């Protein structure tokens, strides 16, 4: 269970992580790797939320658009 903070604000990164774990190749690979390691789905999704926030903070700091890693490109 995830709690603390405002539910409305917490729902935004949760839904972004759900979508990214299905569609974004970088986050999808990260999520699948955690699940394969035996992590519960909610734990893996929470880790994806944190990873997304870290990526977004780095993008804002560097003022760059999203650039997936070269090894993750199809």
C-alpha positions as CSV (number, residue, x, y, z in Angstrom):
1,X,0.0,0.0,0.0
2,X,1.2,3.5,-0.9
3,X,0.1,6.3,1.4
4,X,1.2,9.8,2.4
5,X,0.9,13.1,0.7
6,X,-2.1,14.2,-1.4
7,X,-3.9,11.4,-3.3
8,X,-4.5,13.6,-6.3
9,X,-0.9,14.5,-6.7
10,X,0.2,10.9,-6.0
11,X,-2.2,9.6,-8.7
12,X,-0.4,11.5,-11.5
13,X,3.0,9.7,-11.3
14,X,1.2,6.4,-10.6
15,X,-0.8,6.6,-13.9
16,X,2.3,7.9,-15.7
17,X,4.2,4.8,-14.4
18,X,1.4,2.4,-15.5
19,X,1.4,3.9,-19.0
20,X,5.2,4.0,-19.2
21,X,5.6,0.4,-18.0
22,X,3.4,-0.7,-21.0
23,X,4.6,1.7,-23.7
24,X,8.0,3.3,-22.9
25,X,10.8,0.8,-23.9
26,X,13.1,2.1,-21.1
27,X,10.6,1.9,-18.3
28,X,9.1,-1.3,-19.7
29,X,12.4,-3.1,-19.6
30,X,13.1,-1.8,-16.1
31,X,9.6,-3.0,-14.9
32,X,10.0,-6.4,-16.5
33,X,13.5,-6.8,-15.0
34,X,12.2,-6.1,-11.5
35,X,9.2,-8.4,-11.9
36,X,11.6,-11.2,-13.2
37,X,13.7,-10.6,-10.0
38,X,10.6,-11.5,-8.0
39,X,9.4,-8.0,-7.0
40,X,5.7,-7.6,-6.4
41,X,3.9,-5.6,-9.1
42,X,3.2,-2.6,-6.9
43,X,6.8,-2.4,-5.7
44,X,8.0,-2.6,-9.3
45,X,5.5,0.1,-10.3
46,X,6.6,2.4,-7.4
47,X,10.2,2.0,-8.5
48,X,9.1,3.0,-12.0
49,X,7.4,6.1,-10.6
50,X,10.7,7.0,-8.8
51,X,12.7,6.4,-12.0
52,X,10.3,8.6,-14.1
53,X,10.7,11.4,-11.5
54,X,14.5,11.1,-11.6
55,X,14.5,11.2,-15.4
56,X,12.1,14.2,-15.5
57,X,14.3,16.1,-12.9
58,X,17.4,15.4,-15.0
59,X,15.6,16.6,-18.1
60,X,14.5,19.8,-16.4
61,X,18.0,20.4,-15.0
62,X,19.7,19.9,-18.3
63,X,16.9,21.5,-20.3
64,X,16.8,18.6,-22.8
65,X,14.0,16.6,-24.3
66,X,13.5,12.9,-23.7
67,X,16.3,10.9,-25.2
68,X,16.1,7.1,-24.7
69,X,19.4,5.3,-24.2
70,X,21.0,4.0,-27.5
71,X,20.8,0.3,-26.3
72,X,17.1,0.6,-25.7
73,X,16.2,1.6,-29.2
74,X,14.4,-1.0,-31.3
